[in-house]
């Protein structure tokens, strides 16, 4: 895990003191809210519907137990006893008082954390595969390159005021778990025929008002040229990106309007001037960063632990959790364990201070002190010995963290919606809670197999509804909350944008509508088909017919 150097410590400490002075001026009334806005946004502080919201960066989703305990402390001391983990591997606090925010930032700095560039028109928190470094199927650990990009992009003078916010994701495996096709820049580590490892570079993806799938502009980029090529892309965008129209300011619109081929030519032309120059990674820097991500001292264990099989046969609930929540680890005898933040009736992605403290303790005991945050608002213990799984599961159950639903119908992504956000048209959290209650039957959940529901309270798509197998979008109709349903979205390597099936449903109809879609899938699926397979085979017709016949 990366550790701050002298520059990092000084940089973050200086920013804390700068913001302390800015906040004091706002509280004293010498700065208006409009004047204060650019200062707070550069430090991750939003003004939401009822209060300020602070978004804290968790670079590439990696946390230490010490950092998790600090997040728990902040929730307890400065907020209302919980934090909200987001689809960008961040955590948000929804109720901080402005007078306390400088102290919160100072507390974060003490454990090598901050909120810089989690908002504003800049390069945001760099995200990665939450299983990076431990996944059995990856080529290389993408966090190494995410950290390099983080250092390059932090306060980059040319890219601090871009036309619009900018998001970069990196994955190291063929199975895309970082949703790279829906980022401004997506990077995938690939291996060439001669064995050299480099990057496939995708540009122009995104959701929101105009969802688009990123285009591959370079199938193979040598690792040595990563920063110069990224800089070329950002320069083209900074020069040509729209600044006169908020809805057309993202790089996806630029790529769409000029065309992929023309955009690629402009990037290559810009890159020709940067390649091999001072923008490239300095000699020895890759090795320096790589040293922070060396594998931990794993024990030598058998690949298969008979005790786990015996325990699973004896306890069906444990067996269901093993089936749903574990992922293959590259180290024999270890497992990647997903902790569901989607217990029945709970707000998706929320964790209480007590839960966060307990997770930190469990990470120390079972996962070499490390925790990950996923894009789907769950947490991960990445290094658990197979022989400890049953004991860990028993410890998770009373904490409400052992729901066996990862990737299933109740593992719902939802934005904060109208409960918190001033941009939202409708509530997201109550709909998610109602759906989890409706499907609260483990046998049914597992019979439905992989089925991803994602809910956004407005067109900005913070709940990623465009890429839900079932997507739900809150819309306002003459002051009433309605919900539009989309089907067939996919954030993986077979990326797809969901299609609207028809008129929206009222808040008291939408849960029934979701159940109608699910029941239709059960009626028409072929043996072994996931929901997405069935939808792609049959299209929207059977779902639309049953939806609007029933409602």
C-alpha positions in Angstrom: 0.0 0.0 0.0 1.3 3.5 -0.9 2.8 5.6 1.9 3.1 9.4 1.7 6.5 10.8 1.1 7.7 14.2 2.3 6.1 16.0 -0.6 2.7 14.4 0.0 2.8 15.3 3.7 3.7 18.9 3.1 1.2 19.3 0.2 -1.8 17.9 2.2 -0.8 19.8 5.4 -0.6 23.1 3.4 -4.0 22.5 1.8 -5.6 21.9 5.3 -4.3 25.2 6.6 -5.3 27.1 3.4 -8.8 25.7 3.8 -9.0 26.5 7.5 -8.4 30.1 6.6 -11.0 30.1 3.8 -13.6 28.4 6.0 -13.0 31.0 8.7 -13.6 33.8 6.3 -16.8 32.2 5.1 -18.0 31.7 8.7 -17.2 35.4 9.4 -19.1 36.5 6.4 -16.2 38.1 4.6 -16.6 35.5 1.8 -20.0 35.0 0.2 -21.2 31.4 -0.6 -20.5 32.1 -4.3 -17.0 33.3 -3.5 -16.4 30.3 -1.2 -17.7 27.7 -3.7 -14.5 27.2 -5.7 -12.5 26.9 -2.6 -14.7 24.3 -1.0 -15.1 22.3 -4.2 -11.3 22.0 -4.5 -11.4 20.4 -1.1 -14.3 18.0 -1.7 -17.0 20.0 0.1 -20.4 20.2 -1.5 -23.5 22.2 -0.4 -26.4 19.7 -0.7 -30.1 19.8 0.0 -29.9 20.1 3.8 -26.2 20.5 4.7 -22.7 20.4 3.5 -21.3 17.0 2.2 -17.7 16.1 2.4 -16.3 13.6 -0.1 -13.1 11.9 1.0 -10.8 10.3 -1.6 -9.9 6.6 -1.3 -7.4 6.3 -4.2 -8.0 3.1 -6.2 -10.2 1.9 -3.4 -7.4 0.8 -1.0 -7.6 1.4 2.7 -5.6 0.3 5.7 -7.3 -0.7 9.0 -5.8 2.5 10.6 -7.5 4.6 7.9 -10.8 2.8 8.3 -10.7 3.5 12.1 -10.2 7.2 11.4 -13.2 7.2 9.0 -15.2 5.6 11.8 -14.0 8.2 14.3 -14.9 11.1 11.9 -18.4 9.6 11.4 -18.9 9.4 15.2 -17.3 12.7 16.2 -18.3 15.0 13.3 -21.2 13.5 11.5 -24.3 11.3 12.4 -22.5 8.0 13.0 -22.2 6.7 9.5 -20.5 7.2 6.1 -21.6 6.5 2.6 -19.3 4.5 0.3 -19.7 5.6 -3.4 -19.4 4.2 -6.8 -16.1 6.0 -7.2 -14.5 4.2 -4.3 -14.8 7.3 -2.1 -16.6 7.9 1.2 -19.1 10.7 1.8 -20.1 12.4 5.0 -23.6 13.9 4.6 -23.8 16.1 7.8 -20.5 17.8 8.7 -20.7 21.4 10.1 -18.6 23.8 8.2 -16.8 24.9 11.4 -15.6 21.3 11.8 -14.4 20.6 8.2 -10.9 21.9 8.7 -10.4 19.7 11.7 -11.8 16.7 9.7 -9.3 17.4 7.0 -6.5 17.6 9.6 -7.6 14.3 11.1 -7.6 12.7 7.6 -4.1 14.1 6.9 -2.9 12.4 10.0 -3.6 9.0 8.4 -2.5 10.0 4.9 -5.9 10.8 3.5 -7.5 13.9 2.0 -10.5 15.2 0.0 -8.5 17.1 -2.7 -9.8 16.8 -6.2 -12.9 14.7 -5.2 -15.0 17.5 -6.8 -14.6 20.4 -9.3 -13.6 20.4 -13.0 -10.4 18.5 -12.5 -9.1 14.9 -12.7 -11.0 13.1 -9.9 -10.1 10.2 -7.7 -8.3 7.5 -9.8 -10.2 4.2 -9.6 -9.2 0.6 -10.2 -10.3 -3.0 -9.9 -11.2 -3.5 -6.3 -9.5 -6.9 -6.5 -6.3 -5.4 -7.8 -3.1 -7.1 -6.8 -4.9 -10.3 -5.6 -7.2 -11.3 -8.4 -6.3 -14.7 -10.0 -7.0 -13.4 -13.5 -5.0 -10.2 -13.7 -1.9 -9.5 -15.8 -0.4 -6.9 -13.4 -1.6 -4.9 -10.4 -3.2 -1.7 -11.8 -2.9 0.2 -8.6 0.7 0.9 -9.4 -0.3 2.9 -12.4 -3.3 4.4 -10.7 -0.9 5.8 -8.1 1.4 7.1 -10.7 -1.5 8.9 -12.4 -2.7 10.2 -9.0 0.7 11.8 -8.4 0.9 13.2 -11.9 -2.6 14.7 -11.9 -2.7 16.2 -8.4 -2.7 19.9 -8.8 -1.5 19.6 -12.3 -1.4 23.3 -13.3 -2.7 22.7 -16.8 -5.6 20.4 -15.8 -6.9 22.0 -12.6 -9.7 23.8 -14.4 -10.9 21.5 -17.2 -14.1 22.1 -19.2 -15.7 19.5 -16.9 -14.9 16.9 -14.3 -12.7 14.1 -15.6 -12.6 10.5 -14.5 -9.9 7.8 -15.1 -10.1 4.1 -14.3 -7.5 1.4 -14.6 -7.9 -2.4 -14.7 -5.3 -5.2 -14.9 -7.6 -8.1 -16.0 -9.5 -9.1 -19.1 -12.7 -9.2 -17.0 -13.4 -5.5 -16.5 -14.3 -4.8 -12.9 -13.5 -1.1 -13.1 -16.1 -0.1 -15.7 -13.4 1.4 -17.9 -15.8 1.8 -20.9 -17.8 4.4 -18.9 -14.9 6.7 -18.0 -13.4 9.7 -19.7 -10.3 7.6 -20.0 -10.2 3.9 -19.4 -7.0 2.0 -19.2 -6.7 -1.8 -19.5 -3.4 -3.6 -19.0 -2.9 -6.0 -22.0 -0.2 -8.3 -23.1 1.1 -8.1 -26.7 2.0 -11.1 -28.8 5.7 -10.6 -28.0 4.9 -10.7 -24.2 5.3 -7.0 -23.6 2.7 -5.5 -21.2 1.1 -2.2 -22.0 -2.2 -0.4 -22.1 -5.3 -0.4 -24.3 -6.5 3.2 -24.1 -10.2 4.0 -24.2 -11.6 7.6 -24.3 -15.0 9.2 -24.2 -17.1 7.0 -22.0 -19.6 8.3 -19.5 -23.2 8.2 -18.2 -25.3 11.1 -17.2 -27.6 13.0 -19.6 -25.9 11.5 -22.7 -24.5 8.0 -21.9 -21.7 6.8 -24.2 -19.4 3.8 -24.4 -15.7 4.8 -24.7 -13.9 4.2 -27.9 -10.5 2.5 -28.1 -8.0 5.1 -29.6 -4.9 3.0 -29.0 -5.0 -0.8 -28.7 -1.4 -0.9 -27.3 0.5 1.8 -25.5 3.9 0.9 -24.0 3.9 1.5 -20.2 6.9 3.9 -20.4 4.7 6.4 -22.4 1.6 6.3 -20.1 1.9 9.9 -18.8 2.9 11.5 -22.0 -0.1 9.9 -23.8 -2.5 10.9 -21.0 -1.2 14.4 -21.2 -1.7 14.5 -24.9 -5.4 13.4 -24.5 -5.9 16.0 -21.7 -4.3 18.8 -23.8 -6.6 18.1 -26.8 -9.6 18.1 -24.4 -8.6 21.2 -22.6 -8.2 23.1 -25.9 -11.3 21.9 -27.7 -13.7 20.9 -24.9 -16.9 23.0 -24.7 -16.9 25.6 -21.9 -20.0 27.4 -23.1 -22.4 24.6 -22.5 -22.4 22.5 -19.3 -24.2 19.6 -21.0 -21.7 19.4 -23.8 -18.5 19.9 -21.8 -17.5 16.3 -21.2 -14.8 14.7 -23.4 -17.4 12.1 -24.6 -19.2 14.9 -26.5 -15.9 16.1 -28.1 -15.1 12.6 -29.2 -18.6 12.1 -30.6 -18.7 15.4 -32.4 -15.3 15.3 -34.0 -15.3 11.5 -34.6 -13.1 8.9 -33.1 -10.6 8.9 -36.0 -10.1 12.6 -36.0 -9.8 12.8 -32.2 -7.2 10.0 -32.3 -5.2 11.8 -35.0 -5.2 15.0 -32.8 -4.0 13.0 -29.8 -1.3 11.3 -31.8 -0.1 14.6 -33.2 0.0 16.2 -29.7 1.7 13.1 -28.4 4.5 13.3 -31.0 5.6 16.5 -29.4 5.6 15.1 -25.8 6.8 11.5 -26.4 10.3 11.0 -24.9 10.3 14.4 -23.3 10.1 15.5 -19.6 6.5 14.4 -19.3 7.6 10.8 -19.3 8.0 8.9 -16.1 11.5 9.5 -14.6 14.0 6.7 -14.5 13.5 4.6 -11.4 10.1 6.0 -10.6 8.1 3.0 -11.7 10.3 0.8 -9.5 9.9 3.1 -6.5 6.1 3.0 -6.7 6.2 -0.7 -7.4 7.9 -1.3 -4.1 4.9 0.0 -2.2 2.7 -2.7 -3.8 4.8 -5.8 -3.3 2.7 -8.8 -2.2 2.5 -9.3 1.5 4.1 -12.2 3.3 1.6 -14.9 2.5 1.7 -18.2 4.3 2.2 -21.4 2.2 -1.1 -23.1 2.3 -2.9 -25.8 0.4 -5.0 -24.6 -2.5 -8.1 -26.4 -1.2 -9.1 -26.4 2.4 -11.2 -29.5 3.2 -12.6 -27.8 6.4 -14.3 -25.2 4.3 -16.1 -27.9 2.2 -17.1 -29.7 5.4 -18.4 -26.5 7.0 -20.3 -25.5 3.8 -22.0 -28.9 3.7 -23.0 -28.6 7.3 -24.3 -25.0 7.2 -26.3 -24.0 4.1 -26.2 -20.3 5.1 -22.4 -20.4 5.1 -22.4 -22.3 1.8 -24.6 -19.6 0.2 -22.2 -16.9 1.4 -19.2 -18.7 0.1 -20.9 -19.1 -3.3 -21.9 -15.4 -3.6 -19.3 -13.4 -1.7 -16.0 -15.1 -2.4 -13.6 -14.5 -5.4 -10.6 -16.6 -6.4 -7.3 -15.3 -5.0 -4.0 -15.6 -6.9 -2.3 -17.0 -3.8 -3.2 -20.7 -3.0 -5.2 -21.1 0.2 -6.4 -17.5 0.3 -9.7 -15.9 -0.7 -11.0 -12.5 -1.6 -14.1 -11.8 0.6 -16.8 -9.3 -0.3 -18.6 -7.6 2.6 -22.1 -6.7 1.6 -23.3 -3.2 2.6 -26.8 -4.2 1.3 -28.5 -5.8 4.2 -32.3 -5.9 4.1 -33.8 -2.5 4.4 -30.5 -0.6 4.8 -29.4 2.3 2.6 -27.0 0.9 0.0 -23.4 1.7 0.6 -23.8 3.1 4.2 -21.7 1.8 7.0 -22.0 2.9 10.7 -19.1 4.0 12.8 -19.4 0.7 14.7 -19.3 -1.3 11.6 -16.2 0.5 10.3 -14.4 0.0 13.6 -15.3 -3.7 13.5 -14.2 -4.1 9.8 -10.8 -2.5 10.8 -10.5 -5.1 13.6 -11.4 -7.9 11.2 -9.0 -6.7 8.6 -6.2 -6.8 11.1 -7.2 -10.3 12.3 -8.0 -11.9 9.0 -6.8 -9.8 6.0 -3.3 -8.5 6.7 -4.7 -5.1 7.7 -6.1 -4.2 4.3 -9.6 -3.3 3.1 -10.9 -2.3 -0.4 -13.9 -0.3 -1.5 -15.8 -1.5 -4.6 -17.6 0.4 -7.4 -20.7 -1.3 -6.3 -20.8 0.2 -2.8 -19.5 -2.8 -0.9 -16.2 -3.5 0.9 -13.6 -6.2 0.5 -11.2 -8.1 2.7 -8.6 -9.0 0.0 -6.4 -11.5 1.9 -8.3 -14.0 3.9 -7.0 -17.5 4.6 -9.4 -20.2 3.5 -9.2 -21.8 6.9 -10.4 -18.6 8.6 -13.5 -18.1 6.4 -16.1 -19.8 8.7 -14.9 -17.9 11.7 -14.9 -14.6 9.7 -18.4 -15.3 8.5 -19.6 -15.9 12.0 -18.0 -12.6 13.1 -19.7 -10.7 10.2 -23.2 -11.9 10.8 -24.1 -9.9 13.9 -22.6 -6.9 12.3 -25.0 -7.0 9.4 -22.1 -7.5 6.9 -22.6 -11.2 5.8 -25.6 -10.9 3.4 -24.9 -13.5 0.7 -26.1 -11.3 -2.2 -23.0 -9.9 -4.1 -24.0 -9.5 -7.7 -27.6 -10.5 -7.0 -30.9 -8.8 -7.1 -30.6 -7.1 -3.6 -27.0 -6.0 -4.2 -28.4 -2.6 -5.4 -26.5 0.5 -6.3 -28.3 3.7 -5.3 -27.3 7.3 -5.2 -28.3 9.5 -2.2 -31.2 10.9 -4.2 -33.7 13.4 -3.0 -33.0 12.5 0.6 -29.8 14.5 0.4 -29.0 15.8 -3.1 -30.3 19.2 -4.3 -30.0 18.0 -8.0 -32.2 15.0 -7.5 -35.7 14.7 -8.8 -36.7 11.6 -6.8 -35.7 9.5 -3.9 -33.4 6.5 -4.5 -32.8 5.0 -1.1 -36.4 4.2 -0.1 -36.9 2.4 -3.5 -33.8 0.4 -2.9 -34.9 -0.5 0.6 -38.3 -1.6 -0.6 -36.8 -3.8 -3.3 -34.5 -5.5 -0.9 -37.5 -6.2 1.4 -39.5 -7.6 -1.5 -36.8 -10.0 -2.5 -35.6 -11.0 1.0 -35.5 -14.7 0.4 -32.1 -16.2 0.0 -33.2 -19.2 -2.1 -35.0 -16.8 -4.5 -32.1 -14.4 -4.6 -29.7 -17.2 -5.6 -32.1 -18.8 -8.0 -32.2 -15.5 -10.0 -28.4 -15.7 -10.3 -26.5 -12.5 -11.4 -29.0 -9.6 -11.6 -27.8 -6.1 -11.1 -30.2 -3.3 -10.2 -29.0 0.3 -10.2 -31.0 3.4 -9.2 -30.4 7.1 -9.8 -32.4 10.0 -8.5 -31.8 12.2 -11.5 -30.3 12.2 -15.0 -26.8 12.8 -13.7 -26.7 9.0 -13.1 -24.7 8.8 -9.9 -26.4 5.5 -9.3 -25.2 4.2 -12.7 -28.7 3.2 -13.8 -27.7 3.3 -17.4 -25.5 0.2 -16.9 -27.9 -1.8 -14.6 -29.3 -5.0 -15.9 -32.4 -3.3 -14.5 -31.9 0.4 -14.3 -34.2 2.8 -12.4 -34.2 6.6 -13.0 -36.1 9.0 -10.8 -38.0 11.7 -12.8 -40.2 14.6 -11.7 -43.7 14.7 -13.1 -45.5 17.9 -12.0 -44.0 17.6 -8.5 -44.5 13.9 -8.2 -41.8 11.2 -8.1 -41.9 8.8 -11.0 -39.4 6.1 -12.0 -38.3 5.1 -15.5 -37.1 1.6 -16.1 -34.3 0.6 -18.4 -33.1 -2.9 -19.3 -30.0 -4.5 -20.6 -27.2 -2.2 -19.3 -23.8 -3.7 -18.6 -20.6 -2.1 -17.1 -18.3 -5.1 -17.9 -16.2 -5.9 -20.9 -19.5 -6.5 -22.8 -20.5 -2.9 -22.1 -24.0 -1.8 -23.0 -26.3 1.1 -22.2 -29.8 0.1 -21.0 -32.8 0.8 -23.1 -36.0 2.5 -21.8 -38.9 0.1 -21.9 -41.8 2.6 -21.7 -43.6 5.1 -19.6 -42.4 5.7 -16.0 -44.0 4.2 -12.9 -45.1 6.1 -9.8 -43.3 5.5 -6.5 -46.0 3.1 -5.3 -45.9 1.1 -8.6 -42.1 0.8 -9.3 -41.3 -2.1 -6.9 -44.1 -4.1 -8.4 -42.8 -3.2 -11.8 -39.3 -4.5 -10.9 -40.9 -7.7 -9.7 -42.8 -8.1 -12.9 -39.6 -7.8 -14.9 -37.9 -10.4 -12.7 -40.9 -12.8 -12.9 -40.9 -12.4 -16.7 -37.2 -13.4 -16.8 -37.9 -16.5 -14.7 -40.7 -17.5 -17.1 -38.8 -17.1 -20.3 -35.1 -17.8 -19.4 -33.4 -20.9 -20.8 -31.5 -23.2 -18.5 -28.4 -21.5 -17.0 -29.2 -18.1 -18.5 -28.5 -15.0 -16.5 -30.9 -12.1 -16.8 -28.6 -10.3 -19.2 -28.3 -13.4 -21.4 -32.1 -13.7 -21.6 -32.6 -10.0 -22.4 -30.0 -10.1 -25.1 -31.6 -13.2 -26.6 -35.2 -12.0 -26.6 -34.9 -8.2 -26.5 -37.4 -6.0 -24.6 -40.6 -7.3 -26.1 -41.6 -9.9 -23.4 -40.7 -7.6 -20.6 -42.5 -4.6 -22.0 -45.6 -6.8 -22.7 -45.8 -8.0 -19.1 -45.0 -4.7 -17.6 -47.6 -2.7 -19.3 -50.2 -5.5 -19.1 -49.7 -5.7 -15.4 -49.6 -1.9 -14.8 
